[in-house]
Amino acid sequence: VQLVESGGGLVQAGGSLRVTCVVSGSRFSIGAMGWYRQAPGKPRELVAVINSGGSTNYADSVKGRFTISRDNANNTLYLQMNSLKPEDTAVYYCNADVWIVGLKRGYWGQGTQVTVSS
């Protein structure tokens, strides 16, 4: 199983970006998925999570600005980021709970850099 993020980049404050995570592999099913981020010198933190039924939770710092969604048919996770702030600058990581032959394991992507300039 492999998670590959894309869509990061450089944007001015107030702008928008959408990051995408595609899960690939064989004989698996996906449970909850989430986006995390890590800024330099800081621990990795939760940004948003979504379960297989579509229920979502967000960090207080991004509520009302970010939207997490998923396309179960295509094993894809999205994070739409609006009204970006310089403090949103971080490497954004995709995480997924993946079931393979009855066993659940968490997988991480390699991360995609999001930089917000002031």
C-alpha positions in Angstrom: 0.0 0.0 0.0 1.3 3.4 -0.9 0.0 6.9 -0.2 1.1 9.7 -2.5 0.3 13.4 -1.8 0.3 16.1 -4.4 -0.9 19.7 -4.8 1.3 21.6 -2.3 3.0 24.8 -3.3 3.6 28.4 -2.6 0.6 30.7 -2.1 0.0 34.2 -0.8 -1.9 34.7 2.4 -5.6 34.7 1.8 -5.2 32.3 -1.1 -6.3 28.7 -1.6 -4.8 25.3 -2.3 -6.0 21.8 -2.6 -3.9 18.9 -1.6 -4.6 15.3 -2.8 -3.7 11.9 -1.5 -4.1 8.8 -3.6 -3.9 5.3 -1.9 -2.7 2.5 -4.2 -2.1 -1.2 -3.7 -4.0 -4.4 -3.8 -6.5 -6.3 -1.7 -7.1 -3.5 0.8 -9.9 -1.4 2.2 -9.6 2.0 3.8 -11.1 3.2 7.1 -10.5 6.6 8.5 -8.2 9.0 6.7 -6.7 12.2 7.8 -4.4 15.1 7.1 -1.6 16.1 9.5 1.0 18.8 9.2 4.4 19.5 10.7 6.0 22.9 10.7 9.8 23.3 11.3 10.7 22.8 14.9 7.2 21.7 15.9 5.6 18.3 16.4 3.2 16.8 13.8 -0.3 17.9 14.5 -3.8 16.8 13.3 -5.5 19.0 10.8 -8.6 17.1 9.9 -9.9 13.5 9.8 -12.8 11.8 7.9 -14.1 8.3 8.5 -15.4 5.9 5.9 -18.9 7.2 6.3 -17.9 10.8 5.7 -18.0 12.2 9.3 -15.3 14.8 9.8 -13.4 16.5 12.5 -11.1 19.5 12.3 -8.4 21.2 14.4 -9.8 24.5 15.8 -7.1 26.4 13.9 -8.5 25.4 10.6 -12.3 25.2 11.2 -14.2 27.2 8.7 -11.2 27.5 6.3 -10.3 23.9 5.4 -12.5 21.1 4.1 -11.6 17.4 4.1 -13.3 15.1 1.7 -12.8 11.7 0.2 -13.6 9.7 -3.0 -14.0 6.1 -1.8 -14.4 4.8 -5.3 -10.9 6.1 -6.3 -9.2 5.8 -2.9 -8.5 9.5 -2.9 -8.4 12.0 0.0 -8.6 15.8 -0.5 -8.0 18.8 1.7 -9.3 22.1 0.3 -7.5 25.0 2.1 -9.0 28.5 1.8 -8.1 31.8 3.5 -4.6 30.5 4.1 -2.4 32.1 6.7 1.4 32.1 7.1 1.0 29.9 10.1 -0.5 27.2 7.9 3.0 26.8 6.4 4.1 23.2 6.9 4.6 19.8 5.3 1.2 18.2 5.0 1.0 14.4 5.4 -1.8 12.0 4.5 -2.6 9.2 6.9 -4.9 6.2 6.3 -6.1 3.2 8.3 -5.8 0.4 5.9 -7.3 -3.1 6.3 -5.4 -5.9 4.6 -6.5 -9.5 5.2 -8.4 -8.6 8.4 -5.5 -6.6 9.9 -5.5 -2.8 10.3 -2.4 -0.7 9.9 -1.8 3.0 9.6 0.1 4.3 6.6 1.6 7.7 5.9 2.4 9.5 2.7 5.7 11.2 2.1 4.3 14.7 2.6 3.8 17.8 0.5 5.1 21.2 1.3 2.6 24.1 1.7 4.1 27.5 2.0 2.0 30.6 2.7 3.7 34.0 2.2 2.6 37.1 4.0 
